[in-house]
Structures are given as C-alpha cells and as structure tokens.
Amino acid sequence: SLVVVVGAVVAVLSAWLVHYLVFKLKLFSKVLVRQIVVPKGQVICTSYQGLCRNMMPFVETVKRDFKSYSDKIKFCGLYYDNPDVLVDKANFRGEIGIILDEFDDFDAERFVKASHKSGFTYKTRRFEQLNSFGAKFPFFNGLALLVAIIKGYPALMKYGKEHKLVEQTGFSLEIYDHSSQQLTICFPY
C-alpha cells in the first residue's frame, strides 16, 4: 500500500513536470522567428555598464522604481553588446526601463524629474515604429526567462545571419509583458 501511494505520487509529479516543461515552458518547441513591428512610442530607461551577470540587482531596483507608478507597464531591456564575444566582460552595456506605446498615458516627465531627486537617473527616448526580427516566449518566472534566453538568442542570430540582418542591428530589445506573461526578444534594424 505504501508502494502504491509512493508510485502514484511519483507518477503525478512526473506528469506535472512533463506538462510544465513541454507545454508551459515550451522547452522542446521550435523557436518561431518572425518579423515583429514595435509600434511608435518611447522608452524611459537608465543606463547600465558592467558585468552581465551582475545586472539583476540593478534590474530589481528599476522594477521597484516603476512599480509604484503602474502595474500594467511593460519592462524592457536594450542590450548593445553580445556578452559571449565581448572582449572586456566588465563593459557590457545596456539600458533598463519601460517601453510605452503612443497611447499610454504614463507621465514620463514627472517620473524622470522625481528620479533625479532620488539619485537614480532616468531618461526618455522617443522612437518611430521599429521593424525587427524576433520571437515571443512564455514569461512567468526566472526559469522561463532562462529558457527564452538560452533557446532564443541562438535561433535569432541564426535567422539574422541567414537573412543578412545582423549587420543592420545596433541592439537587442527584450520586452517583458507581465500582464500577458510574454517575453519578446527582437533585433530592430
């Protein structure tokens, strides 16, 4: 009877793990790279330079700063360097913040002014519609983010090289949409 109970628990846990890996994380799914249009809008961000692996405390500070303004904003990261080929790993460059489309009513100027008082400097950057190639991934926890990065970037770089687009990109853009639990990784060109 104990063996049956343990066997049933192991079977249920195994089924849950397979479901989680296959359907939720889409671990074994092919990455669908396609053209993605990022609509006209603006980014409110702060700059980071340092080791890529030391970026998470910085990201957490940015998330905390924006949380008090709205829970429906989309966080983003603009990354200018490939950490795998960077000669000086301490010079990884990026910008972390939020991305707003032209219809969002977030008061960017008020936020930027308030941030100067706290010592953490943000800036705004407006942009026109961006054409890019990219992919969308499930995003609901750190493991999902890791899977997206490990699977996504190699597939995106392969696509970019095959279509001769890599040379036209100046950065990668990651958009973290918590409301739809989706991560978009794209390369504007």
C-alpha positions as CSV (number, residue, x, y, z in Angstrom):
1,S,0.0,0.0,0.0
2,L,2.9,2.4,0.8
3,V,4.5,1.4,-2.5
4,V,1.3,2.2,-4.4
5,V,1.0,5.6,-2.7
6,V,4.6,6.5,-3.5
7,G,4.2,5.2,-7.0
8,A,1.1,7.4,-7.5
9,V,2.8,10.5,-6.1
10,V,5.8,9.9,-8.4
11,A,3.5,9.4,-11.4
12,V,1.6,12.6,-10.7
13,L,4.8,14.6,-10.1
14,S,6.3,13.2,-13.3
15,A,3.2,14.1,-15.3
16,W,3.3,17.6,-13.9
17,L,7.0,18.0,-14.7
18,V,6.5,16.8,-18.3
19,H,3.5,19.1,-18.7
20,Y,5.4,22.1,-17.2
21,L,8.5,21.5,-19.4
22,V,6.7,20.7,-22.6
23,F,3.5,22.9,-22.5
24,K,4.2,25.7,-20.1
25,L,7.9,26.4,-20.8
26,K,7.7,25.1,-24.4
27,L,11.2,23.6,-23.7
28,F,11.1,21.3,-26.8
29,S,9.2,23.6,-29.1
30,K,11.0,25.2,-32.1
31,V,11.6,28.9,-31.8
32,L,9.4,30.7,-34.3
33,V,11.4,33.7,-35.5
34,R,9.4,36.2,-37.5
35,Q,9.2,39.9,-38.4
36,I,7.9,42.0,-35.4
37,V,6.8,45.6,-35.6
38,V,7.4,47.6,-32.4
39,P,4.9,50.5,-32.5
40,K,5.8,54.1,-32.2
41,G,6.4,55.1,-28.6
42,Q,9.1,55.9,-26.0
43,V,11.4,54.2,-23.6
44,I,12.1,55.5,-20.1
45,C,15.3,53.9,-19.0
46,T,18.6,54.2,-17.1
47,S,22.0,53.0,-18.3
48,Y,24.0,50.1,-17.1
49,Q,27.6,49.2,-17.7
50,G,29.3,46.3,-16.0
51,L,29.3,42.5,-15.9
52,C,26.3,41.0,-17.5
53,R,25.9,38.6,-14.6
54,N,25.7,41.5,-12.1
55,M,22.8,43.1,-13.8
56,M,19.9,41.5,-11.8
57,P,20.2,43.8,-8.6
58,F,20.1,46.8,-11.0
59,V,17.0,45.4,-12.8
60,E,15.3,44.8,-9.5
61,T,15.9,48.5,-8.5
62,V,14.4,49.7,-11.8
63,K,11.4,47.4,-11.3
64,R,10.8,48.7,-7.8
65,D,11.0,52.3,-9.0
66,F,8.3,51.8,-11.6
67,K,6.0,49.6,-9.6
68,S,4.6,52.5,-7.6
69,Y,3.5,54.2,-10.8
70,S,1.7,51.5,-12.6
71,D,1.3,47.7,-12.6
72,K,0.4,47.5,-16.3
73,I,3.7,48.8,-17.7
74,K,6.0,46.7,-19.9
75,F,9.6,46.5,-18.7
76,C,12.3,46.4,-21.3
77,G,16.0,45.9,-21.7
78,L,18.1,47.3,-24.6
79,Y,21.4,45.5,-24.9
80,Y,24.2,46.8,-27.0
81,D,26.8,44.0,-26.6
82,N,26.9,40.3,-27.0
83,P,28.4,39.0,-23.7
84,D,29.8,35.9,-25.4
85,V,32.1,37.9,-27.7
86,L,32.7,41.0,-25.6
87,V,36.5,41.4,-25.1
88,D,36.2,43.2,-21.7
89,K,33.3,41.5,-19.9
90,A,33.1,44.4,-17.4
91,N,32.0,46.7,-20.3
92,F,28.6,45.1,-21.1
93,R,26.3,47.9,-21.9
94,G,22.5,48.1,-21.6
95,E,19.6,50.2,-20.7
96,I,16.8,49.0,-18.4
97,G,13.4,50.6,-18.1
98,I,9.9,50.6,-19.5
99,I,8.5,50.8,-23.0
100,L,5.4,52.8,-23.8
101,D,3.4,52.9,-27.0
102,E,2.0,56.2,-28.2
103,F,-1.3,55.5,-26.5
104,D,0.0,55.0,-22.9
105,D,-0.8,57.8,-20.5
106,F,2.2,57.4,-18.2
107,D,3.6,60.8,-17.1
108,A,7.2,60.3,-18.2
109,E,8.4,63.8,-17.4
110,R,7.1,63.7,-13.9
111,F,8.8,60.3,-13.3
112,V,12.1,61.5,-14.8
113,K,12.1,64.6,-12.6
114,A,11.3,62.6,-9.5
115,S,14.0,60.1,-10.2
116,H,16.7,62.9,-10.3
117,K,15.8,63.7,-6.7
118,S,16.3,60.1,-5.6
119,G,19.7,59.9,-7.3
120,F,18.9,57.2,-9.9
121,T,18.9,58.9,-13.2
122,Y,16.3,58.0,-15.9
123,K,16.0,59.5,-19.4
124,T,13.3,59.3,-22.1
125,R,13.9,58.3,-25.7
126,R,11.2,58.6,-28.3
127,F,11.2,56.3,-31.4
128,E,9.2,55.8,-34.5
129,Q,7.9,52.4,-35.5
130,L,10.7,49.8,-35.4
131,N,10.9,46.9,-37.8
132,S,12.7,44.0,-36.3
133,F,13.1,40.2,-36.4
134,G,12.4,38.4,-33.2
135,A,10.4,35.8,-31.2
136,K,7.9,35.6,-28.4
137,F,8.3,33.3,-25.4
138,P,6.3,32.4,-22.3
139,F,7.4,34.6,-19.4
140,F,6.2,33.9,-15.8
141,N,9.3,33.2,-13.8
142,G,13.1,33.2,-13.8
143,L,13.2,29.7,-15.3
144,A,11.1,30.8,-18.3
145,L,13.4,33.7,-18.8
146,L,16.4,31.5,-18.8
147,V,14.9,29.1,-21.3
148,A,13.9,32.0,-23.5
149,I,17.4,33.4,-23.5
150,I,19.2,30.1,-24.0
151,K,16.9,29.0,-26.8
152,G,16.0,32.4,-28.3
153,Y,19.3,34.2,-28.9
154,P,20.9,31.4,-30.9
155,A,17.8,31.0,-33.1
156,L,17.6,34.7,-33.6
157,M,21.2,35.1,-34.5
158,K,20.9,32.2,-37.0
159,Y,17.9,33.9,-38.6
160,G,19.6,37.3,-38.7
161,K,22.7,35.8,-40.4
162,E,20.7,33.8,-42.9
163,H,18.7,36.9,-43.8
164,K,21.7,39.3,-43.7
165,L,20.1,41.4,-41.0
166,V,22.6,41.1,-38.1
167,E,24.8,43.8,-39.6
168,Q,21.9,46.2,-39.6
169,T,21.0,45.8,-35.9
170,G,22.6,48.0,-33.2
171,F,21.0,46.4,-30.2
172,S,18.6,43.7,-29.0
173,L,15.4,44.6,-27.3
174,E,13.7,42.5,-24.7
175,I,10.1,43.4,-23.7
176,Y,8.8,41.8,-20.6
177,D,5.0,41.9,-20.6
178,H,3.8,40.6,-17.2
179,S,0.1,41.1,-18.0
180,S,0.2,38.7,-20.9
181,Q,3.1,36.6,-19.4
182,Q,5.1,37.0,-22.6
183,L,8.7,37.9,-23.4
184,T,9.5,39.4,-26.8
185,I,13.2,39.3,-27.8
186,C,13.8,41.2,-31.0
187,F,16.6,42.9,-33.0
188,P,15.4,46.2,-34.6
189,Y,17.0,47.1,-37.9
